[in-house]
């Protein structure tokens, strides 16, 4: 014998369902993706700083570093939203395996190098560095990031492109990005003087 949920639980479930449909609907999807990426970039930096503080008790937490990563996350969330929208519209011919392969190939060879350069430039400019300093940092760190990128993202994107509907792709990427952002934040800030 099945029992129905109490009225208050039905309201909560209905409210959660409406919130999901609104957040991941076409009208607000770019806003949802941008907010998620901003929060995840900040969380990644928080985790990185806390891990460094465990190894160096004299180090102080830098709220401004976390804020700068969150600010960059706003920009990159929108950028990635439009990139995945473009991929879904541009690559539509072939078997599912060919479509997914083309998307992974495009993501790895076009978007990843572009994103890595935008990351170091964007966060560098937010931190007050000159374009010359940003260029030097790209030359110093981008290859290392791209090599690690090649070992993480193709497998993650295969799952993304094979199994997830279009409107949930960036949400999935955002959660994979949490670990990725710890690495990016570490790479970006290693060797820099602390605030």
N, C-alpha and C positions, 0 to 999 in steps of 0.2 A: 504494500500500500504506500503510494507516494504522498508526501506531505508538501504543500506549497510553502514557499518562504513567507515569513511574516511581512506585513505591509512595509515596515521600515527597511528591511533588507531588499525588498523589491524596488523601493525608491532609490536606494544606494546603487543597486545594480543598474537601474535605468539611468541614473545620473552619470555613472562611470561609462556606460555605453555611449551616451550622448557626448560626453567629453572626448572620448576616443574618436568618434565619428567627426567631431568638429576639429580636433587637433590634427587629424590625419586626412581630413578632407581637402579637396583641391584649393579651397579658399584660403586656408591658414597653413598649408603644409610648409611653405618656405619659412614662415615665422616659427613653426614648431621645430623644424630642422635647425634653424639658426640658434634658437634658444638651447636646444639639446647640445649642439656642438660647443656653444659658449660654456655651458656648465661642465661638459666633459673635459674641455681644455683646462678649465680652472681646477677641476678635480685631479687631472693628471699632474698638474704642477704642484698641487697640494701634496699628493702622494710622493712625488719626487723630493720635495723639500723635507717632508717628515722622515723619509728614508735617510737623507743626508744628515739630518739633525740627530738621528740615532747613532750614526757613526762619528759625528762631531758635535758633542753637547754644547760647545761654545757658539755654534751657529744659531742665528736668530731667524725666525720665520719672516719671509718677505711677502707681505700682503700685496705690495705693488707688483711683484713678479706674477702672482696669481691673477691679479686684475689685468695685467697686460696680456697674459695668455687668454683670459676670457674675452678681452676685446678682440684679439686676433680670431678667436673662435666664432665671434659674430660674423666676421667677414668670411671666414673659410666655410662656415655652415651654409651661407647663401651661395658661395661659389660652387661647393660640392652639390648642392641641390640642383643647380642649373646644369652642371656637368652630367649628372645621372639622368636628368630629364632629356638632355641632348642625346646621350648614348641610347636611351630607350627608343627615341624617335629615329635616329640615324641608322642604327644597326638592326634591321628587321628581316633581312633575307637569309635563307639557309635553314639547315636543321638546327635544332636547339643546341646541339654541341658546337656547331660552327658559330652560331650567334654568341653563345657564352664565351667561346674562345676569342672571337673578335673583340668583344667588350673587355675581356681581361687584357688582351694585347694592347688595345687603345689606352686602357686605364694605366697600364704599367709603363708604356713607352711614351705616351703623350702627357697624361695628367700628372703622374708621379714626379717626373723631373720638374715640371712647371710648378707643382704644389710645393716641392722642397725649396725651390728658389723663392717663391712667394712667402713661404713660412719664414725663412731667414731674413728676407728683406722686410716683411711686414712687422715681425716682432722686433727686429733691429731698429726700424724707424720709430716704432712705438716707444722703445727704450731710449730714443734720442741719439742713435748712431747715425753717421753720415752714410750716403749711398756707397761711398768708397769702402767704408768699414764693413757694410753689409756684403759687398762683393767679395772682400777678402775672406769673410766668414763662410760664404758659399764655397769659395775655392778650397777652404780648409776642411769643411765638414760635410758638404753635400754628397760626395761620393760614398762616404761611410754610411750616411743615412739611406742612400739609394740602394746599396748592397743589402742592408738589413730589410729595407722595403721589399726587395725582390724575394726575400725569404718568408715574408709574412703575408703580403697582400694578395698575391695570385690565388692562394688557397682560400683565403677569406672571401675574395670576390667570386670564386667559383661557387661557393655556398650561396652567396648573395644573389648572383645572377641566375642560378639554377632554381632555387627554391622560394625566393621571396617575391611578393608582388611589388610592383613599382613604388607604390606609396610608402612601403616599409623599408626600402633599400637603405636610405640614409640613416634611419633609426638603427638598423643593424650595424651599419658602418660606424655610427657614433659609439656604440658599445664596444666594438672591437678597438676603436680609436682610443678608448680609455687607457689601455695598456700601451698603445702606440704613443700617446701623448706623454706618458711618463718618460719613455725613451727620447722623444723629441725635446721635451723640456730639459732632460739631463744633457743631451748633446748640445743644445743651444746654450746652456748656462755653464757647462764645464769649462774651467779655466778662467772664468770671469770673477772679478772682485765682487764680494758680497756687498749688499746695500748697507 
